[in-house]
């Protein structure tokens, strides 16, 4: 009977049965190592791909790093806890990324964890944005209202004009989050506001008068708010007839 065995002869060596060659490769561990190397390479490529996909989120997180001290006081305890949890999770992921010689399993885990990075960063960004809005309005809403009232007082028009400019520029910063330039301009505008308040105090407009003027602008001032001191001051400003007060 004819022999139909398929063999390969190299350099005069005896034919090698392909099945036996595979058995030898399995016994030696070469095959397993080759498969593991390929799997490790796949895991590494996937982890790098996940990092690239989240590059924008990582850049945003870097931007947010400088905002904590500015907005922290405007976070409720619940919001602060949510931010802390998100940052802790991001810190754990960052620690894994920084690990030297990660295993294939660790790389696969990193790839899966990277899918949550965008969500965590968005959580922090959303809370910081809301807190920033509160901070901006707290700083610049009252002087904007005060300036509106001051514009009606003889002799205060020039100061009121500058106060309006500062307040409007400050309130516009709400839309510029999270740019670093917004933080820098916030500090400048706040310093301007404080200078204007000192200037206002220098012409006899104390805290009670400021409060009354803001109430007038908001339509909340009543006759009960018009104390003898305020009445005298408004008379000195020739402004007694300039404001509308409700009876109650």
Backbone bond lengths (Angstrom), bond angles and torsions (degrees), N, CA, C in turn:
res aa  C-N    CA-C-N  psi(-1)  N-CA   C-N-CA  omega(-1)  CA-C   N-CA-C  phi
1 X - - - 1.475 - - 1.508 109.01 -
2 X 1.316 116.41 138.65 1.470 120.63 -177.66 1.508 109.67 -70.65
3 X 1.349 115.21 144.46 1.479 121.79 178.50 1.520 108.83 -90.41
4 X 1.384 116.19 116.05 1.465 120.37 -177.62 1.512 111.90 -100.88
5 X 1.366 118.36 16.27 1.462 120.66 179.22 1.520 109.94 -64.44
6 X 1.342 116.33 131.88 1.459 120.98 179.85 1.508 108.08 -94.40
7 X 1.291 118.46 125.12 1.452 121.26 -179.64 1.503 110.15 -138.28
8 X 1.342 115.42 169.05 1.449 122.09 179.01 1.511 107.09 -126.75
9 X 1.323 116.71 129.98 1.451 121.28 179.49 1.509 108.14 -110.13
10 X 1.330 116.79 122.12 1.453 121.90 179.65 1.511 108.42 -125.14
11 X 1.334 115.27 122.26 1.460 119.62 176.13 1.509 112.94 58.53
12 X 1.344 117.77 32.11 1.438 120.11 176.05 1.508 113.74 83.76
13 X 1.363 119.30 1.50 1.456 120.63 -179.17 1.519 109.86 -76.33
14 X 1.330 116.52 158.64 1.457 122.07 -179.88 1.518 109.77 -65.90
15 X 1.327 116.67 150.80 1.460 119.87 178.54 1.529 110.76 -56.83
16 X 1.361 117.19 142.89 1.461 122.44 -177.82 1.520 108.63 -113.05
17 X 1.322 117.35 120.94 1.454 122.53 179.25 1.527 108.71 -66.69
18 X 1.353 119.87 123.35 1.473 121.83 -179.37 1.524 112.48 -54.76
19 X 1.338 116.92 -36.77 1.460 119.62 179.80 1.517 110.98 -65.13
20 X 1.339 115.55 -40.67 1.461 119.39 179.13 1.524 110.91 -68.01
21 X 1.353 117.29 -34.13 1.466 120.69 178.30 1.531 110.52 -65.05
22 X 1.324 115.45 -38.51 1.461 119.32 178.62 1.524 110.20 -66.58
23 X 1.343 116.16 -41.29 1.464 120.05 178.86 1.523 110.78 -60.75
24 X 1.313 116.13 -40.52 1.464 120.24 179.29 1.533 111.07 -65.12
25 X 1.341 115.94 -40.62 1.468 119.49 179.82 1.524 110.76 -64.06
26 X 1.336 115.53 -39.77 1.462 119.37 179.06 1.522 110.72 -66.97
27 X 1.343 115.47 -41.87 1.462 119.58 -179.66 1.517 111.74 -63.90
28 X 1.335 117.48 -36.81 1.466 121.16 -176.28 1.526 112.55 -78.62
29 X 1.330 117.50 -17.92 1.472 120.31 -178.39 1.511 112.90 89.33
30 X 1.321 118.55 -3.01 1.464 120.79 -178.76 1.533 111.06 -61.79
31 X 1.319 115.77 -39.72 1.461 119.61 -177.08 1.535 110.55 -65.99
32 X 1.343 115.65 -45.39 1.464 119.15 179.67 1.520 111.35 -61.53
33 X 1.325 115.98 -40.75 1.466 119.32 -179.73 1.524 111.13 -65.29
34 X 1.320 116.16 -38.18 1.465 119.95 179.20 1.530 110.37 -64.99
35 X 1.343 115.67 -43.28 1.464 119.74 179.15 1.524 110.36 -64.61
36 X 1.345 116.83 -44.05 1.462 120.65 179.98 1.522 111.53 -62.15
37 X 1.326 115.97 -39.76 1.465 120.07 179.38 1.527 110.29 -63.51
38 X 1.332 115.96 -41.43 1.461 119.56 179.34 1.529 110.49 -66.45
39 X 1.337 115.94 -41.82 1.466 119.86 179.17 1.526 111.15 -64.81
40 X 1.338 116.50 -39.54 1.466 120.57 178.78 1.528 109.57 -63.71
41 X 1.340 115.51 -43.18 1.461 119.31 178.44 1.517 111.77 -61.66
42 X 1.336 116.24 -40.86 1.468 119.96 177.55 1.522 110.79 -62.87
43 X 1.344 115.99 -44.33 1.462 120.45 -178.95 1.521 110.87 -63.16
44 X 1.336 115.77 -39.98 1.460 120.18 179.52 1.527 110.46 -65.23
45 X 1.321 116.59 -44.65 1.469 120.20 179.06 1.528 111.04 -61.77
46 X 1.323 116.22 -40.19 1.461 119.95 180.00 1.523 111.12 -66.74
47 X 1.346 116.42 -39.76 1.466 120.10 179.21 1.524 110.63 -65.06
48 X 1.334 116.11 -43.44 1.463 120.15 178.31 1.528 110.05 -63.54
49 X 1.332 115.86 -41.24 1.459 119.50 177.84 1.516 112.23 -61.11
50 X 1.333 115.83 -40.36 1.467 119.84 178.63 1.518 111.05 -64.37
51 X 1.329 115.69 -38.46 1.468 119.86 177.95 1.521 110.98 -63.74
52 X 1.328 115.99 -43.59 1.462 119.73 -179.87 1.524 110.97 -63.37
53 X 1.336 116.03 -39.47 1.464 119.89 -179.94 1.523 111.50 -63.72
54 X 1.332 116.47 -30.22 1.464 120.82 -176.78 1.529 112.26 -100.06
55 X 1.323 117.16 15.29 1.470 120.23 -177.83 1.522 111.48 -58.30
56 X 1.336 116.96 -39.87 1.467 120.20 -179.42 1.527 110.83 -65.23
57 X 1.336 115.99 -40.77 1.465 119.69 178.75 1.521 111.04 -64.31
58 X 1.329 116.26 -40.21 1.462 119.87 179.89 1.527 110.65 -66.84
59 X 1.333 116.87 -37.57 1.469 120.26 177.10 1.529 110.28 -65.71
60 X 1.331 116.43 -39.14 1.471 120.42 177.73 1.517 110.59 -63.94
61 X 1.333 116.63 -41.93 1.465 120.69 179.20 1.520 110.69 -61.05
62 X 1.327 115.98 -38.87 1.465 119.96 177.67 1.532 110.37 -63.83
63 X 1.334 116.93 -38.95 1.467 120.75 176.81 1.525 111.30 -62.75
64 X 1.322 115.93 -41.42 1.465 120.72 -175.09 1.520 112.83 -68.87
65 X 1.327 116.54 -20.08 1.462 120.23 -174.88 1.524 112.60 -56.67
66 X 1.329 117.25 -32.17 1.461 119.60 -177.09 1.514 114.89 -86.10
67 X 1.330 117.63 0.35 1.465 120.93 -173.21 1.523 114.21 -97.23
68 X 1.326 116.86 -16.19 1.457 120.48 -172.75 1.517 114.68 -52.18
69 X 1.327 116.43 -51.73 1.467 120.09 -175.94 1.524 112.09 -66.18
70 X 1.322 117.20 -25.98 1.464 121.12 -176.03 1.526 112.41 -80.39
71 X 1.328 116.64 -31.43 1.472 119.20 -173.62 1.523 113.86 -113.42
72 X 1.331 117.63 -6.78 1.472 120.52 -172.59 1.522 112.90 -55.56
73 X 1.321 117.53 -40.13 1.467 120.72 -176.03 1.524 112.69 -70.25
74 X 1.314 116.88 -13.12 1.460 120.35 179.69 1.532 112.21 -95.90
75 X 1.327 116.98 2.41 1.458 121.10 176.16 1.523 109.42 -90.66
76 X 1.325 116.84 136.09 1.457 119.93 173.48 1.530 107.99 -71.62
77 X 1.341 118.67 162.69 1.469 119.76 177.58 1.527 112.64 -54.68
78 X 1.329 117.10 -39.38 1.465 120.50 179.26 1.523 111.01 -66.05
79 X 1.331 116.60 -43.40 1.468 120.61 179.07 1.521 110.65 -65.51
80 X 1.323 116.75 -40.84 1.467 120.55 179.25 1.524 110.64 -62.97
81 X 1.340 117.09 -39.67 1.465 120.81 178.48 1.525 110.84 -65.59
82 X 1.328 117.07 -39.05 1.465 121.44 178.28 1.528 110.86 -63.55
83 X 1.323 115.93 -43.39 1.467 120.52 178.21 1.520 110.43 -63.89
84 X 1.338 116.48 -42.12 1.464 120.76 -179.06 1.526 110.86 -62.84
85 X 1.335 116.71 -41.92 1.464 120.91 178.82 1.526 110.92 -62.75
86 X 1.329 116.20 -44.41 1.468 120.33 179.61 1.521 111.21 -63.54
87 X 1.327 116.83 -42.67 1.464 120.45 -179.67 1.524 111.33 -67.57
88 X 1.334 116.93 -37.15 1.467 120.06 177.63 1.526 110.46 -62.73
89 X 1.335 116.42 -42.69 1.464 120.52 179.21 1.526 110.94 -64.29
90 X 1.318 116.63 -40.63 1.469 120.54 177.80 1.519 110.99 -65.88
91 X 1.319 116.64 -35.82 1.466 120.34 179.12 1.527 110.82 -65.81
92 X 1.335 116.58 -39.49 1.467 120.70 177.63 1.526 110.25 -62.59
93 X 1.329 116.16 -45.28 1.468 120.16 178.57 1.523 110.95 -62.06
94 X 1.329 116.67 -42.05 1.466 120.41 179.19 1.520 110.79 -62.43
95 X 1.337 116.52 -38.15 1.461 119.87 178.49 1.515 111.99 -62.88
96 X 1.317 116.52 -37.93 1.463 120.28 178.29 1.524 111.01 -69.20
97 X 1.320 116.30 -36.06 1.465 119.81 178.67 1.519 111.50 -66.02
98 X 1.338 115.79 -31.32 1.464 120.00 -177.05 1.524 112.63 -83.52
99 X 1.322 117.55 -7.03 1.461 121.22 -176.35 1.527 110.63 -68.61
100 X 1.319 115.82 137.30 1.467 120.80 178.82 1.529 110.11 -82.27
101 X 1.320 115.16 145.79 1.460 122.85 175.86 1.528 113.01 49.72
102 X 1.329 118.06 58.11 1.465 119.83 179.79 1.520 111.05 -68.38
103 X 1.315 116.95 150.92 1.454 121.48 175.95 1.522 109.35 -79.09
104 X 1.337 114.66 169.75 1.459 118.87 178.42 1.527 110.35 -61.96
105 X 1.332 116.20 -40.66 1.468 120.05 179.85 1.529 110.99 -63.13
106 X 1.341 116.62 -39.54 1.466 120.19 179.14 1.528 111.07 -66.26
107 X 1.330 116.30 -38.82 1.463 119.83 177.99 1.530 111.13 -64.47
108 X 1.322 116.07 -40.32 1.461 119.33 178.35 1.528 110.80 -65.20
109 X 1.332 116.00 -38.21 1.464 120.29 178.52 1.529 110.70 -66.27
110 X 1.340 115.94 -40.83 1.466 120.36 177.55 1.523 110.23 -59.96
111 X 1.341 115.69 -42.98 1.469 119.20 -179.85 1.530 110.57 -60.25
112 X 1.326 116.40 -41.87 1.466 119.23 179.71 1.529 111.36 -68.38
113 X 1.322 116.31 -39.73 1.462 119.69 -179.34 1.526 111.62 -68.08
114 X 1.334 116.19 -30.37 1.461 119.32 179.54 1.526 111.50 -63.76
115 X 1.337 116.76 -22.33 1.462 119.13 178.76 1.523 111.57 -66.46
116 X 1.339 116.93 -22.23 1.470 120.39 -179.78 1.526 112.35 -94.66
117 X 1.324 117.30 -7.53 1.467 119.90 -176.48 1.525 111.36 -60.66
118 X 1.325 116.26 -47.40 1.462 119.66 -179.40 1.518 111.99 -57.72
119 X 1.352 115.79 -41.98 1.464 120.16 179.94 1.529 110.69 -63.81
120 X 1.348 116.34 -43.48 1.471 120.47 -179.28 1.534 110.94 -64.29
121 X 1.315 116.08 -43.85 1.468 119.85 179.91 1.526 110.24 -64.06
122 X 1.325 116.59 -40.99 1.469 119.93 178.50 1.526 111.35 -63.34
123 X 1.343 116.52 -35.49 1.465 120.29 176.53 1.522 110.89 -59.72
124 X 1.330 114.94 -51.12 1.466 120.25 -178.63 1.525 110.18 -63.12
125 X 1.326 116.14 -45.08 1.464 120.46 -178.31 1.526 111.03 -61.09
126 X 1.331 116.78 -42.78 1.459 120.42 -179.25 1.516 112.65 -62.93
127 X 1.330 116.34 -43.35 1.464 120.07 179.02 1.525 111.06 -67.43
128 X 1.325 116.24 -41.73 1.461 119.86 179.56 1.528 110.95 -65.62
129 X 1.335 116.71 -38.84 1.470 120.06 -179.52 1.530 110.51 -62.62
130 X 1.343 116.80 -45.07 1.467 120.39 179.64 1.527 110.81 -63.72
131 X 1.337 116.26 -41.12 1.465 120.15 179.44 1.528 111.02 -66.92
132 X 1.318 116.41 -36.31 1.467 121.28 177.76 1.527 110.43 -64.08
133 X 1.317 116.64 -42.29 1.466 120.11 178.50 1.524 110.78 -59.85
134 X 1.325 116.42 -43.35 1.468 120.26 178.11 1.520 111.23 -62.40
135 X 1.336 115.30 -42.05 1.468 119.85 -177.91 1.530 110.98 -64.69
136 X 1.324 116.57 -44.06 1.469 121.12 -179.58 1.526 110.68 -63.07
137 X 1.319 116.44 -46.43 1.468 119.65 -178.42 1.526 111.26 -66.08
138 X 1.310 115.78 -37.40 1.465 119.72 178.32 1.520 111.26 -62.13
139 X 1.324 116.00 -37.89 1.463 120.84 -177.66 1.527 112.70 -76.57
140 X 1.344 117.34 -37.93 1.465 119.42 -167.09 1.529 115.89 -118.35
141 X 1.324 118.48 -12.34 1.471 119.21 175.79 1.535 112.11 -66.06
142 X 1.336 118.55 -50.02 1.473 119.01 -179.30 1.528 113.73 -59.07
143 X 1.351 119.32 -46.63 1.465 117.46 178.51 1.523 113.52 -65.12
144 X 1.336 117.54 -29.07 1.468 119.80 176.60 1.529 110.03 -64.91
145 X 1.334 116.28 -42.67 1.469 120.42 178.59 1.526 110.89 -68.91
146 X 1.331 115.72 -40.14 1.462 119.95 179.24 1.525 110.64 -62.37
147 X 1.329 116.41 -43.68 1.466 120.47 -179.43 1.523 111.01 -61.67
148 X 1.323 115.84 -36.64 1.469 119.59 178.79 1.528 110.93 -61.35
149 X 1.344 116.15 -39.27 1.464 119.90 178.14 1.520 111.09 -72.91
150 X 1.335 116.41 -39.21 1.468 120.13 -178.35 1.521 112.14 -63.65
151 X 1.323 116.14 -29.80 1.459 119.78 -179.93 1.529 111.91 -59.71
152 X 1.315 116.14 -20.33 1.472 120.21 -178.41 1.527 112.35 -92.40
153 X 1.332 115.84 -4.43 1.463 119.39 179.67 1.521 110.28 -94.47
154 X 1.318 118.22 128.78 1.469 120.44 176.44 1.529 110.31 -59.08
155 X 1.315 115.83 135.40 1.460 120.34 177.65 1.513 114.95 87.47
156 X 1.339 118.42 -6.69 1.470 120.88 -178.44 1.531 112.33 -112.35
157 X 1.316 116.46 4.56 1.466 119.77 -173.33 1.524 112.81 -62.02
158 X 1.334 116.81 -41.22 1.478 119.41 -176.40 1.523 110.85 -67.55
159 X 1.333 116.44 -44.81 1.464 120.11 177.36 1.526 110.17 -63.90
160 X 1.319 116.33 -41.72 1.465 120.09 179.05 1.522 111.09 -60.77
161 X 1.321 117.16 -39.19 1.470 120.71 179.23 1.520 110.86 -61.31
162 X 1.336 116.49 -44.57 1.468 120.14 179.63 1.529 111.32 -67.24
163 X 1.315 115.59 -36.68 1.465 119.19 178.05 1.522 111.49 -65.00
164 X 1.328 116.06 -39.40 1.465 120.31 177.36 1.523 110.36 -62.20
165 X 1.314 117.08 -45.00 1.469 121.06 179.95 1.523 111.06 -60.10
166 X 1.329 116.09 -45.64 1.462 120.41 -179.65 1.521 110.92 -64.35
167 X 1.331 116.58 -45.64 1.465 120.61 -178.16 1.527 111.38 -64.00
168 X 1.321 117.03 -42.77 1.466 120.09 -179.93 1.526 111.20 -65.18
169 X 1.333 116.16 -41.57 1.468 119.90 178.07 1.522 110.24 -64.67
170 X 1.330 116.62 -38.73 1.460 120.28 178.76 1.516 112.17 -66.34
171 X 1.322 117.59 -45.57 1.465 121.24 -179.48 1.527 111.71 -64.51
172 X 1.327 117.05 -30.64 1.470 120.87 179.18 1.523 111.93 -66.04
173 X 1.326 117.04 -19.58 1.463 120.82 -179.10 1.524 112.06 -68.60
174 X 1.305 117.02 -18.12 1.470 120.68 179.93 1.525 110.96 -56.28
175 X 1.330 116.94 -35.71 1.467 121.92 -176.52 1.527 113.20 -84.65
176 X 1.323 117.12 -4.50 1.470 119.29 -175.31 1.521 113.03 -99.97
177 X 1.298 117.97 4.83 1.460 121.88 174.88 1.527 108.89 -64.75
178 X 1.361 119.44 139.10 1.462 129.01 4.24 1.534 114.29 -105.88
179 X 1.319 118.50 33.54 1.468 120.44 -177.83 1.532 110.86 -64.70
180 X 1.328 115.59 140.02 1.465 120.20 179.46 1.525 111.11 -61.60
181 X 1.331 117.29 -34.43 1.466 120.54 -179.49 1.527 111.57 -61.75
182 X 1.337 117.11 -26.98 1.467 120.18 178.03 1.522 110.40 -66.39
183 X 1.333 116.77 -40.46 1.470 120.18 177.78 1.517 110.58 -64.38
184 X 1.318 116.14 -42.19 1.462 120.11 -178.09 1.528 110.86 -65.30
185 X 1.336 116.46 -43.04 1.465 119.08 179.82 1.530 111.07 -70.61
186 X 1.327 116.97 -32.29 1.465 120.77 176.35 1.528 110.19 -57.06
187 X 1.324 116.17 -44.92 1.470 119.91 179.04 1.526 111.10 -62.85
188 X 1.338 116.88 -40.56 1.467 120.43 179.89 1.528 111.07 -65.94
189 X 1.317 116.35 -45.85 1.469 120.01 -178.21 1.529 111.12 -67.71
190 X 1.299 117.04 -34.95 1.466 119.55 178.09 1.524 110.32 -66.79
191 X 1.340 116.26 -39.64 1.466 120.00 176.77 1.531 110.41 -63.07
192 X 1.329 117.19 -40.58 1.472 121.18 176.07 1.528 110.50 -59.80
193 X 1.326 115.68 -45.84 1.464 120.11 -179.14 1.527 111.11 -60.61
194 X 1.314 116.51 -43.22 1.464 120.22 -179.61 1.526 111.23 -64.71
195 X 1.329 117.03 -37.93 1.469 120.98 176.52 1.525 110.39 -63.58
196 X 1.320 116.64 -43.03 1.466 121.08 179.14 1.526 111.44 -65.34
197 X 1.322 117.34 -36.30 1.464 120.27 178.01 1.527 111.10 -66.71
198 X 1.325 116.06 -38.72 1.475 119.03 176.74 1.526 110.04 -65.56
199 X 1.319 115.88 -39.62 1.463 120.37 177.20 1.527 110.62 -62.45
200 X 1.319 116.17 -40.14 1.461 121.24 179.13 1.528 110.83 -66.08
201 X 1.325 116.02 -41.88 1.469 119.88 177.79 1.522 110.87 -63.95
202 X 1.327 116.87 -30.44 1.459 121.24 -179.01 1.512 113.63 -67.31
203 X 1.330 117.32 -19.72 1.470 120.15 177.95 1.526 110.75 -104.98
204 X 1.329 115.97 19.38 1.461 120.44 171.92 1.508 116.68 89.65
205 X 1.326 118.13 13.36 1.464 120.35 178.95 1.523 108.61 -94.56
206 X 1.342 116.19 92.40 1.457 120.17 -176.01 1.532 110.82 -84.25
207 X 1.339 115.65 -176.58 1.466 120.80 -174.53 1.526 112.49 -60.81
208 X 1.339 117.61 -39.64 1.469 120.26 -179.84 1.524 111.10 -64.07
209 X 1.309 116.24 -39.52 1.469 120.25 179.94 1.529 111.04 -69.71
210 X 1.325 114.90 -39.64 1.466 119.32 176.85 1.526 109.87 -61.48
211 X 1.330 116.35 -46.10 1.465 120.78 179.79 1.535 111.04 -59.28
212 X 1.319 116.10 -42.76 1.465 120.67 -179.99 1.527 110.92 -63.79
213 X 1.317 116.75 -43.27 1.465 120.07 -179.18 1.525 111.45 -63.98
214 X 1.330 116.30 -38.24 1.466 119.41 177.77 1.528 110.26 -66.53
215 X 1.329 116.77 -40.63 1.466 120.15 176.93 1.527 110.97 -61.09
216 X 1.320 116.19 -39.58 1.467 120.33 177.83 1.524 109.97 -61.18
217 X 1.313 116.29 -46.94 1.465 121.01 -178.66 1.524 111.45 -61.73
218 X 1.328 116.76 -37.07 1.465 121.32 -179.43 1.523 112.29 -81.95
219 X 1.347 116.90 -4.40 1.458 120.22 -178.94 1.512 113.40 76.26
220 X 1.331 117.40 20.74 1.467 121.18 -177.22 1.528 112.76 -104.86
221 X 1.327 118.44 -5.46 1.468 120.82 -176.14 1.529 110.53 -75.35
222 X 1.322 115.30 135.54 1.465 121.23 178.19 1.525 109.36 -119.60
223 X 1.315 115.30 171.48 1.470 119.73 176.91 1.523 111.21 -61.14
224 X 1.340 115.78 -29.57 1.464 119.53 179.17 1.526 111.48 -66.31
225 X 1.329 116.61 -25.63 1.470 120.27 179.06 1.527 111.97 -78.07
226 X 1.307 116.84 -17.03 1.465 120.76 -175.98 1.536 109.27 -83.97
227 X 1.311 115.47 85.37 1.463 121.22 -179.77 1.530 109.96 -72.44
228 X 1.334 117.47 163.93 1.472 119.59 176.58 1.525 112.71 -55.60
229 X 1.339 116.55 -38.39 1.472 119.70 179.37 1.525 110.62 -63.94
230 X 1.346 116.49 -44.66 1.462 120.15 179.19 1.522 111.14 -65.11
231 X 1.323 116.08 -39.52 1.463 119.68 179.47 1.525 110.81 -63.09
232 X 1.320 115.93 -42.29 1.469 120.42 178.50 1.524 110.50 -64.01
233 X 1.325 115.93 -43.76 1.472 120.19 -178.42 1.526 110.64 -63.93
234 X 1.322 117.82 -44.94 1.465 121.03 178.86 1.524 111.31 -62.66
235 X 1.333 116.07 -35.47 1.473 119.48 177.42 1.516 110.19 -65.21
236 X 1.333 116.44 -40.36 1.471 120.54 178.12 1.522 110.85 -64.27
237 X 1.340 116.34 -29.78 1.467 121.23 179.28 1.534 112.22 -87.19
238 X 1.346 116.01 2.70 1.469 120.24 -174.71 1.527 111.15 54.58
239 X 1.345 115.38 41.83 1.464 119.47 -173.08 1.521 113.47 -126.75
240 X 1.322 117.42 14.48 1.468 119.24 -176.98 1.524 112.59 -61.11
241 X 1.305 117.22 -33.40 1.462 119.57 -177.04 1.514 114.30 -95.62
242 X 1.332 116.86 9.31 1.465 119.69 -173.94 1.525 113.63 -89.15
243 X 1.329 117.23 -19.12 1.460 119.72 -172.78 1.525 111.46 -117.58
244 X 1.315 115.09 143.42 1.463 121.12 178.50 1.525 108.59 -97.86
245 X 1.327 116.33 127.23 1.458 122.21 179.23 1.522 109.28 -117.28
246 X 1.319 115.34 143.65 1.467 118.91 176.13 1.521 109.69 -87.10
247 X 1.328 116.10 161.63 1.459 120.05 -178.08 1.523 111.77 -74.34
248 X 1.337 116.68 -29.23 1.472 118.92 -178.77 1.515 110.30 -150.78
